[in-house]
Amino acid sequence: MIAFWILAPVMVVCALGLLFARKAVHCALLLAVVMISLAVLYAVQDAPFLFAIQIIVYTGAILMLFLFVLMLVGVDASDSVVETIRGQRVLATIVGLLFGVTLVVGIAQVSVGTVVGLDEANAEGNVIGIARVLFTKYVFAFEVTSALLITAALGAMVLAHRERLTPKLGQAEVAAQRMRDYAEHGKHLGPLPSPGVFARHNAVDTPALLPDGSVAESSISRVLAARGSVNNAPGSARQVQRLGGGDQDVPERDDSSDAGGAGR
């Protein structure tokens, strides 16, 4: 009971934070706190198998997958918040209040007493006890739940599938298109240079140097250039010009001072 009264307020606060947090990453972290707290409650109730599954599957696998997807794909802050279904917020609020009242009334009618039967259920081990109950008494519910999860996965694949309207370009076609873009628009053939390439520093505010020693202006963010935060690192082949909006004198290259700075 001590663990419950300590973790229950934390879980409620984090669950409310899921509703009011504005960033998806914060919601995922708050959900991780709720799942870990639930796993601790499983451990207190002498359910080590559920404790391990809660940590490994939900917190360690599913939730981390959410975080990786958010970090790789990102969330656009300019998403439309216009309601496409009129009155959905009011309806959701009413349904949520009814659900909360139902839970309060149901829990209030339950008498709390001494838990019995755990020693008998876990006589041969917690894992064996859960397996016996799950695959005998509740096997039908288990199979229905598994079918529901498979159906949900297939539905997600169908909804996310897009028919390709144009044929997929091969490597030769992509190379030919890059050559045409270079000939017609002067677009660079390869990827943009990373900040700090062929320089003594690898920071984002340090310009990259081309093989001839000149500065690659496309390696510096336009935001940093507008702020004047470009780092003219000592030992660079040349100083940055025209990045801050004006022309600057370009000093001659000092081969003696830059001889050891060709690497990253």
Disulfide bonds with the S-S distance in Angstrom:
none
